[in-house]
Amino acid sequence: TVRSFFHKISDVGEDVVVFKDKFSFATETKPYYNETLQFMLQESGLASAKRDAQDWQCNPIIYCLCCLCIPCMVVYKVLETFTFTLSRGATLAVDAIARSAGSSATLAFSEEIKIPKSVWNGKSVTIKVPIYHTDDYGQYQGCCMAEKTNREAHLYVELKWNTFNPTKSFRKLCSPMCRPSESAIQLPITNKKGEEYQEFSGYDIAEREGLNDWLRFIKTHYDDDKHRPRNYSSRDPPPVKRIHAMYGINVPTEIGCVYSRQDTCASEKMLQSRYVPDKKAIIDESCGYIVEDGVIMETPKTKQDLFGGIEKCGDGTVPYWSLAHVKTWDNEDCKVTVEEFEGAGHRPILGDAHFHEALLDYVCVKNEDV
């Protein structure tokens, strides 16, 4: 369900009110040529739309008893009543879902409208959509069970289909360092239908969400910095002779996220995310990783290929490869030693007695050495 808040532009007559809004929506599913649309006119508040007083309605059984002399008509009316009941039930079911999702009351709605085939050819097509009053749709009245006359309005909708262009670049503002490298971890992540996901960096998502100002800031203050804080100055060791690193390990740690493009509507009057964590994503946990509510996490069974394939994970905040990067600085000019604390979290380690003891042992001179 996608929503657009319309604003009255002008009233050109007693029965004509002009509203205008331009919006687009994207779905996470593949397009099919039998797609349909349904439109609803709603008011905010669950109790804002009251049902009109209903005319006396006859029970279909009474009608049948009155028409026993015309068996064919009885059969016809029974079938007609049954058909209208199914149609009304399906339409109102969609209405109920929309109301529950938006805390609003539906005043009128359309039936399912099949999208014209010419739309899929890239043409702009305007369709006339009848909107029926909620109290009238699929109702009967009178002893003869005549179908109730619908009070209706008409909505004119212009449709145009823009196909996805795979050649369009979403990486205009990102440096090559921001993109997934060839050595990036390839994980067996699928959804319940067995469909795989496409690999993107966080910068790809940011660009698709339209966060260009933030990306320009990163590029200006980091990528274009002459000291290269995202390149050699972050890889090389600091100018010291000795380094002693202490950090916690083996607390499941977030290393990435699985996103899906949500069913949403993009409008100038609304702001909402295009991508959300995909809670339906699953992974073969034999690879050493887990996925919880769309979040990819390394575990104590995760193989760290950058460090000889040892099975470890980070401290619940920082991934292991980042914590252990200090090990790569060990050389003749810089002696590196490391202490890893099992099960110590990124913040809780500050209150860990084992950490305090190790810290004192390292910085203090023992009595026997005096």
C-alpha positions in Angstrom: 0.0 0.0 0.0 1.4 3.4 -1.0 -0.1 6.7 0.1 -0.1 10.2 -1.4 -1.5 13.2 0.4 -3.5 15.3 -2.1 -3.9 19.0 -1.8 -6.9 20.8 -3.3 -5.9 23.2 -6.1 -9.2 24.6 -7.3 -13.0 24.0 -7.3 -14.2 24.3 -10.9 -17.8 23.4 -10.2 -20.3 22.0 -7.7 -19.4 18.4 -8.5 -15.8 18.9 -9.6 -12.8 19.3 -7.4 -9.2 19.3 -8.8 -6.4 17.6 -6.9 -2.9 17.1 -8.2 0.1 15.2 -7.1 2.9 13.5 -8.9 4.6 10.4 -7.4 6.2 7.2 -8.4 6.4 3.9 -6.6 8.7 0.9 -6.8 8.1 -2.7 -5.8 10.5 -5.4 -4.6 8.9 -7.9 -7.0 9.5 -8.4 -10.7 7.1 -6.7 -13.1 4.3 -8.8 -14.6 2.0 -7.7 -17.4 -1.1 -8.7 -15.5 -0.5 -6.2 -12.7 -3.5 -4.3 -11.2 -4.0 -1.1 -9.2 -6.6 -0.1 -6.7 -7.4 3.4 -5.5 -8.9 4.5 -2.2 -10.2 7.8 -0.9 -9.5 8.0 2.8 -9.8 10.3 5.8 -7.5 10.3 8.8 -9.0 8.7 12.0 -10.7 5.4 12.4 -14.0 6.9 13.2 -14.0 9.8 10.7 -16.1 8.0 8.1 -19.6 7.1 9.2 -21.8 4.7 7.4 -24.9 6.2 5.9 -28.3 5.0 7.1 -29.1 1.9 5.2 -32.4 1.3 3.4 -34.4 -1.7 4.5 -32.8 -4.7 2.8 -34.5 -7.9 2.1 -33.1 -11.3 3.0 -32.3 -13.3 -0.2 -34.3 -16.2 1.2 -37.5 -14.1 1.3 -36.8 -13.0 -2.3 -36.5 -16.7 -3.3 -39.8 -17.6 -1.6 -41.5 -14.8 -3.5 -40.2 -15.9 -6.8 -40.7 -19.6 -6.7 -42.9 -19.4 -9.7 -39.9 -18.3 -11.8 -37.2 -21.0 -11.1 -34.8 -19.5 -13.6 -34.9 -16.1 -12.0 -34.3 -17.7 -8.6 -31.2 -19.4 -9.8 -30.0 -16.3 -11.5 -30.5 -14.1 -8.5 -28.8 -16.6 -6.2 -25.8 -16.8 -8.5 -25.7 -13.0 -8.9 -25.9 -12.5 -5.1 -23.1 -15.0 -4.6 -20.9 -13.4 -7.2 -21.4 -9.9 -5.8 -20.6 -11.2 -2.3 -17.3 -12.7 -3.4 -16.3 -9.5 -5.3 -17.3 -7.2 -2.5 -15.5 -9.4 0.0 -12.2 -9.3 -1.9 -12.4 -5.6 -2.5 -13.2 -4.8 1.2 -10.4 -7.1 2.3 -7.9 -4.8 0.6 -9.7 -1.8 2.2 -9.4 -3.4 5.7 -5.7 -3.9 5.2 -5.2 -0.3 4.1 -7.2 1.0 7.0 -5.3 -1.0 9.6 -1.9 0.1 8.2 -2.7 3.8 8.2 -5.2 4.5 11.0 -7.7 5.9 8.6 -11.2 5.3 7.3 -12.0 4.6 3.7 -14.8 6.8 2.2 -14.7 5.4 -1.3 -12.6 3.0 -3.4 -12.2 1.6 -6.9 -12.3 -2.0 -8.1 -9.0 -3.5 -9.2 -7.9 -1.7 -12.4 -5.9 -3.6 -14.9 -2.9 -1.6 -16.2 -3.2 -1.1 -20.0 -0.7 -3.0 -22.0 0.4 0.1 -23.8 1.9 1.4 -20.5 4.5 -1.4 -20.6 5.7 -0.1 -23.9 6.8 3.2 -22.3 3.8 5.2 -23.3 2.0 7.7 -21.0 -1.6 6.6 -20.7 -4.4 8.4 -18.8 -7.2 6.2 -17.5 -10.6 7.0 -16.0 -11.1 5.2 -12.7 -14.6 5.0 -11.1 -14.5 5.5 -7.3 -17.5 4.0 -5.4 -18.9 5.0 -2.1 -18.1 2.4 0.6 -21.7 2.1 1.7 -23.1 1.4 -1.8 -20.6 -1.1 -3.3 -22.2 -4.5 -3.9 -25.4 -3.7 -1.9 -29.0 -4.6 -2.6 -32.2 -2.9 -1.6 -36.0 -3.3 -1.8 -38.1 -6.4 -1.8 -36.9 -7.3 -5.3 -33.3 -7.2 -4.2 -32.3 -4.7 -6.9 -28.7 -3.7 -6.9 -28.2 -0.4 -5.1 -27.3 2.5 -7.3 -23.7 3.4 -6.6 -22.7 7.0 -5.7 -19.5 7.4 -7.6 -16.8 9.9 -8.6 -14.1 9.6 -11.3 -10.4 9.8 -10.8 -8.2 10.5 -13.9 -4.8 8.9 -13.5 -1.8 9.2 -15.8 0.4 6.1 -15.9 3.9 5.7 -17.3 6.3 2.8 -16.8 10.0 3.5 -16.5 12.1 0.3 -16.9 15.3 -0.2 -14.9 18.4 0.9 -16.7 21.3 -1.4 -15.6 23.8 0.9 -17.4 23.0 3.9 -15.2 25.8 4.5 -12.6 24.9 5.0 -9.0 28.5 5.6 -8.0 29.1 9.1 -9.3 30.4 10.4 -5.9 32.2 7.4 -4.6 35.9 6.7 -4.9 37.0 3.2 -6.0 37.9 2.5 -2.3 34.2 2.7 -1.4 33.2 -0.1 -3.7 33.2 -3.8 -2.9 36.6 -5.3 -3.7 37.3 -8.6 -5.4 38.4 -10.1 -2.1 35.1 -9.1 -0.4 33.4 -12.0 1.4 30.9 -13.9 -0.7 28.1 -15.3 1.5 25.4 -17.8 0.6 22.5 -15.5 1.5 19.1 -16.0 -0.1 15.5 -15.4 0.8 12.9 -18.1 1.5 12.2 -18.3 -2.3 15.9 -19.1 -3.0 16.5 -15.8 -4.7 20.0 -14.3 -4.3 21.0 -10.7 -3.5 23.1 -8.3 -5.4 26.2 -7.0 -3.6 26.4 -3.3 -2.8 28.4 -1.0 -0.5 26.9 1.3 2.0 27.7 4.1 -0.4 25.5 2.6 -3.1 22.6 2.6 -0.7 23.3 6.2 0.3 23.3 7.3 -3.3 20.1 5.6 -4.1 18.5 7.2 -1.0 19.6 10.6 -2.3 22.1 11.4 0.4 24.3 13.3 -2.0 25.3 16.1 0.5 26.6 13.5 2.9 28.6 11.7 0.1 30.1 15.0 -1.0 31.2 15.6 2.6 33.0 12.2 2.7 34.6 12.9 -0.6 35.8 16.4 0.2 37.1 15.8 3.7 38.4 12.2 3.4 38.8 11.0 -0.2 40.4 14.3 -1.3 42.5 14.8 1.8 46.2 15.0 0.9 47.1 12.9 3.9 44.9 10.1 2.5 43.1 9.0 5.7 41.3 6.4 3.8 44.3 5.0 2.1 48.0 4.6 3.0 47.9 6.7 6.2 45.3 4.2 7.7 47.3 1.2 6.6 50.8 2.1 7.7 51.8 1.8 11.3 52.2 4.9 13.5 55.8 6.3 14.0 56.4 4.4 17.3 58.7 1.5 18.3 56.3 -0.6 20.4 52.5 -1.2 20.2 50.5 -3.3 22.7 46.9 -3.8 21.6 44.1 -5.1 24.0 40.6 -5.8 22.8 37.7 -8.2 23.3 36.7 -11.0 20.9 34.1 -13.6 20.2 31.0 -11.5 20.7 28.7 -11.8 17.6 29.4 -8.7 15.6 27.5 -6.9 12.8 29.5 -6.8 9.6 26.8 -6.0 7.1 23.1 -5.9 6.3 20.7 -7.4 3.8 18.4 -4.8 2.3 15.3 -5.1 0.1 13.6 -2.3 -1.8 10.3 -1.7 0.0 7.0 -1.0 -1.6 6.9 2.7 -1.3 5.9 5.9 -3.0 8.3 8.7 -3.8 6.6 12.1 -3.6 7.8 15.6 -3.2 5.6 15.9 -0.2 6.8 12.8 1.6 10.1 11.5 2.9 10.7 7.8 3.5 13.4 5.2 3.0 13.5 3.3 -0.2 15.5 0.4 1.3 14.8 -1.5 4.6 16.5 -4.5 6.2 15.2 -7.7 4.7 14.0 -9.8 7.7 13.2 -12.7 5.3 16.9 -13.2 4.4 18.5 -16.5 5.5 22.0 -17.9 5.3 23.6 -21.3 5.5 25.1 -21.0 9.0 27.8 -23.6 8.2 29.7 -20.7 6.7 30.3 -19.3 10.2 28.0 -16.3 9.8 24.4 -15.7 10.9 21.6 -13.3 9.7 19.2 -11.9 12.3 16.4 -9.6 11.0 18.5 -8.8 7.9 21.7 -8.0 9.9 24.8 -10.1 8.9 26.9 -11.1 11.9 30.2 -12.8 12.3 30.4 -15.4 15.1 33.1 -17.3 17.0 33.0 -19.9 14.2 33.8 -17.3 11.5 37.0 -18.0 9.6 39.2 -15.0 9.3 41.0 -15.5 6.0 43.1 -12.4 6.4 44.7 -14.0 9.5 45.4 -17.6 8.5 41.8 -18.8 8.7 41.5 -18.7 12.5 37.9 -18.9 13.8 37.1 -15.7 15.7 34.8 -12.7 15.7 34.8 -9.1 16.9 33.8 -7.5 20.2 30.1 -6.9 19.4 30.8 -3.5 17.8 34.1 -3.7 15.8 34.6 -6.6 13.4 37.6 -8.8 14.0 39.5 -7.9 10.9 39.5 -4.2 12.1 40.5 -5.1 15.6 43.3 -7.3 14.5 44.6 -4.9 11.7 47.2 -3.8 14.2 48.9 -7.2 13.7 49.9 -6.2 10.2 52.1 -3.4 11.6 54.5 -5.8 13.3 57.9 -5.5 11.7 61.6 -4.7 12.5 60.8 -1.1 13.1 57.7 -1.6 15.2 57.2 -4.4 17.7 53.5 -5.3 18.1 52.0 -7.5 20.9 48.4 -8.3 21.3 46.1 -9.5 24.1 42.6 -10.7 23.2 39.9 -11.1 25.9 37.4 -13.8 25.4 33.8 -12.6 25.5 34.6 -9.0 26.4 32.4 -6.5 24.6 33.5 -3.2 23.1 32.3 -1.1 26.1 32.0 -3.8 28.9 35.7 -4.5 28.6 36.4 -1.2 30.5 34.8 -2.8 33.5 36.4 -6.2 33.0 38.7 -7.3 35.9 40.9 -9.4 33.5 41.5 -6.3 31.4 42.4 -4.2 34.4 44.8 -6.8 35.6 46.5 -7.1 32.2 46.7 -3.3 31.9 48.4 -2.9 35.3 50.8 -5.8 34.5 51.8 -4.1 31.3 52.3 -0.5 32.5 53.5 -1.1 36.1 56.9 -2.4 37.2 56.7 -5.6 39.3 58.4 -5.8 42.7 60.7 -8.6 41.7 62.0 -6.5 38.8 62.9 -3.5 41.0 
